Amino acid sequence: MAILLPSGVKQNIKLAPYTTYKIGGPAKYFCAAKSEDEIAEAVSWARKEGVPYFILGGGSNILVSGRGFDGLVVKIQNTTYNISPYGGSPAGRQHTKIEAEAGIDLPKLVKATIDSGLAGLEWASGIPGTFGGAVRGNAGAFGGEIKDIITSVRFLDENGGIKTIDNKDCNFSYRDSIFKQNPDYIILSATIKLEAGDGKALQKFSKETIEYRASRHPLEYGSCGSVFKAIDVNSMHSEDFEKYPRFRDLIKNDPFPVIPTACFIDEASLKGYTIGGATVSTKHPNFLVNYNNASSQDVSALINFVKLRLTDKFGIIAEEELQYVGF
Ligand SMILES: Cc1cc2nc3c(=O)[nH]c(=O)nc-3n(C[C@H](O)[C@H](O)[C@H](O)COP(=O)(O)OP(=O)(O)OC[C@H]3O[C@@H](n4cnc5c(N)ncnc54)[C@H](O)[C@@H]3O)c2cc1C
């Protein structure tokens, strides 16, 4: 029997253009949801019909299968934000509250806060994707993390109810949150708290950060950024660790020692290692890039190859930061 589609749901939409890898087959159903109501309506339809669904932000942390996704992709496109004074803190500092919907581009939100002379989100300059995706994965860079500025998150729960929880209930940790642990929780919006800062200094920092990223990251190719999370040194056997003085030097004076996976990939001489159209970037070895019309299998085979090599050579288990879709 033909399935009755709600308004706004299209069929057979190619996903590759919606991802930064520029890889992936079609979604059977696709809905660009521009408001909370449209998100809730699309998800409720899928749940009622027993259609699998996937929540898509900016597509900057996913690898979509060449076969596509046999269900509904809900592209989160609610983009309103509001900047309002928060009042003085006990320390006498002025805070500002920003309520932002999940679908706003993170770079746009970062720019808006910097243009308003607000400090606290500038470290995120140059991170692609949506605000909601960044909250879900507790995005971070240069010592900053989303968890440090979130006050509360509003989300759709597994029963279609809307809840708001405070930062302490979000279970944030390194690239993790309660929303990642519960894929049926869909972030609708969140509130962050920033402090008054020096607008000119923030703008300079942001510009330099974006330039630094451009100099270190292979932005000319499709990618999802770093494929693997950093490695917790405590997970390594001490004899493996002792063999590589370079790693010892990296964690000197670090109370929570982690080593960027890029260092292990480099030490394993995997820079430039290629499978089909996917290659380990020579510029930043934790970027496994779409070098030449890579298929999703090329990328996933390369990821698996790198993981095996790192386990063989260093006894470590590299864990993916990216999410697989339709595999
Ligand atoms: C060049 C480059 C540089 C990068 N640098 C960094 C960096 O420095 N630091 C960093 O942390 N990351 C970095 N990333 C990775 C990526 O940008 C972040 O993980 C980003 O926050 C993902 O957001 P997104 O909207 O693109 O999510 P997507 O890729 O669309 O989705 C990722 C996951 O989040 C889920 N999701 C998305 N939106 C929601 C929502 N509203 N509610 C519930 N679940 C949702 C999806 O279902 C999926 O499981 C980089 C990526 C690239 C390509």
The ligand as an SDF file (V2000), in Angstrom:
LIG
                    3D

 53 58  0  0  0  0  0  0  0  0999 V2000
   37.0850   20.7330    8.2010 C   0  0  0  0  0  0  0  0  0  0  0  0
   36.4390   20.2680    9.4720 C   0  0  0  0  0  0  0  0  0  0  0  0
   36.9420   20.6800   10.6950 C   0  0  0  0  0  0  0  0  0  0  0  0
   36.3540   20.2390   11.8860 C   0  0  0  0  0  0  0  0  0  0  0  0
   36.8750   20.6650   13.0860 N   0  0  0  0  0  0  0  0  0  0  0  0
   36.2880   20.2710   14.2360 C   0  0  0  0  0  0  0  0  0  0  0  0
   36.8010   20.7270   15.5020 C   0  0  0  0  0  0  0  0  0  0  0  0
   37.7640   21.4740   15.5830 O   0  0  0  0  0  0  0  0  0  0  0  0
   36.1850   20.3020   16.6340 N   0  0  0  0  0  0  0  0  0  0  0  0
   35.0780   19.4780   16.5980 C   0  0  0  0  0  0  0  0  0  0  0  0
   34.5350   19.1430   17.6650 O   0  0  0  0  0  0  0  0  0  0  0  0
   34.5790   19.0300   15.4210 N   0  0  0  0  0  0  0  0  0  0  0  0
   35.1470   19.4050   14.2450 C   0  0  0  0  0  0  0  0  0  0  0  0
   34.6510   18.9620   13.0440 N   0  0  0  0  0  0  0  0  0  0  0  0
   33.5420   17.9960   13.0400 C   0  0  0  0  0  0  0  0  0  0  0  0
   32.1330   18.6400   12.9100 C   0  0  0  0  0  0  0  0  0  0  0  0
   32.2060   19.9100   12.3240 O   0  0  0  0  0  0  0  0  0  0  0  0
   31.4650   18.7650   14.2570 C   0  0  0  0  0  0  0  0  0  0  0  0
   31.3570   17.4920   14.8530 O   0  0  0  0  0  0  0  0  0  0  0  0
   30.0730   19.3880   14.1460 C   0  0  0  0  0  0  0  0  0  0  0  0
   29.6760   19.8480   15.4260 O   0  0  0  0  0  0  0  0  0  0  0  0
   29.0040   18.4500   13.5950 C   0  0  0  0  0  0  0  0  0  0  0  0
   27.7960   19.1900   13.4300 O   0  0  0  0  0  0  0  0  0  0  0  0
   26.8120   18.9110   12.2070 P   0  0  0  0  0  0  0  0  0  0  0  0
   25.6530   19.8300   12.3620 O   0  0  0  0  0  0  0  0  0  0  0  0
   27.5330   18.9990   10.9090 O   0  0  0  0  0  0  0  0  0  0  0  0
   26.3750   17.4240   12.5050 O   0  0  0  0  0  0  0  0  0  0  0  0
   26.0760   16.2660   11.4270 P   0  0  0  0  0  0  0  0  0  0  0  0
   27.3440   15.8350   10.7830 O   0  0  0  0  0  0  0  0  0  0  0  0
   24.9550   16.6550   10.5470 O   0  0  0  0  0  0  0  0  0  0  0  0
   25.5750   15.1160   12.4210 O   0  0  0  0  0  0  0  0  0  0  0  0
   26.4740   14.5140   13.3150 C   0  0  0  0  0  0  0  0  0  0  0  0
   25.6490   13.7200   14.3290 C   0  0  0  0  0  0  0  0  0  0  0  0
   24.8770   14.6410   15.1240 O   0  0  0  0  0  0  0  0  0  0  0  0
   23.4970   14.3230   15.0380 C   0  0  0  0  0  0  0  0  0  0  0  0
   22.7420   15.5940   15.0850 N   0  0  0  0  0  0  0  0  0  0  0  0
   22.9020   16.6810   14.3010 C   0  0  0  0  0  0  0  0  0  0  0  0
   22.0340   17.6510   14.6630 N   0  0  0  0  0  0  0  0  0  0  0  0
   21.3150   17.1570   15.7000 C   0  0  0  0  0  0  0  0  0  0  0  0
   20.2540   17.6660   16.5050 C   0  0  0  0  0  0  0  0  0  0  0  0
   19.7380   18.8850   16.3220 N   0  0  0  0  0  0  0  0  0  0  0  0
   19.7520   16.8550   17.4710 N   0  0  0  0  0  0  0  0  0  0  0  0
   20.2440   15.6160   17.6720 C   0  0  0  0  0  0  0  0  0  0  0  0
   21.2350   15.0740   16.9470 N   0  0  0  0  0  0  0  0  0  0  0  0
   21.7670   15.8440   15.9670 C   0  0  0  0  0  0  0  0  0  0  0  0
   23.3280   13.5660   13.7240 C   0  0  0  0  0  0  0  0  0  0  0  0
   22.1820   12.7300   13.7620 O   0  0  0  0  0  0  0  0  0  0  0  0
   24.6370   12.7930   13.6540 C   0  0  0  0  0  0  0  0  0  0  0  0
   24.5300   11.5970   14.4040 O   0  0  0  0  0  0  0  0  0  0  0  0
   35.2250   19.3780   11.8460 C   0  0  0  0  0  0  0  0  0  0  0  0
   34.7090   18.9740   10.5970 C   0  0  0  0  0  0  0  0  0  0  0  0
   35.3010   19.4080    9.4190 C   0  0  0  0  0  0  0  0  0  0  0  0
   34.7130   18.9680    8.0960 C   0  0  0  0  0  0  0  0  0  0  0  0
  1  2  1  0
  2  3  1  0
  2 52  2  0
  3  4  2  0
  4  5  1  0
  4 50  1  0
  5  6  2  0
  6  7  1  0
  6 13  1  0
  7  8  2  0
  7  9  1  0
  9 10  1  0
 10 11  2  0
 10 12  1  0
 12 13  2  0
 13 14  1  0
 14 15  1  0
 14 50  1  0
 15 16  1  0
 16 17  1  0
 16 18  1  0
 18 19  1  0
 18 20  1  0
 20 21  1  0
 20 22  1  0
 22 23  1  0
 23 24  1  0
 24 25  2  0
 24 26  1  0
 24 27  1  0
 27 28  1  0
 28 29  2  0
 28 30  1  0
 28 31  1  0
 31 32  1  0
 32 33  1  0
 33 34  1  0
 33 48  1  0
 34 35  1  0
 35 36  1  0
 35 46  1  0
 36 37  1  0
 36 45  1  0
 37 38  2  0
 38 39  1  0
 39 40  1  0
 39 45  2  0
 40 41  1  0
 40 42  2  0
 42 43  1  0
 43 44  2  0
 44 45  1  0
 46 47  1  0
 46 48  1  0
 48 49  1  0
 50 51  2  0
 51 52  1  0
 52 53  1  0
M  END
$$$$
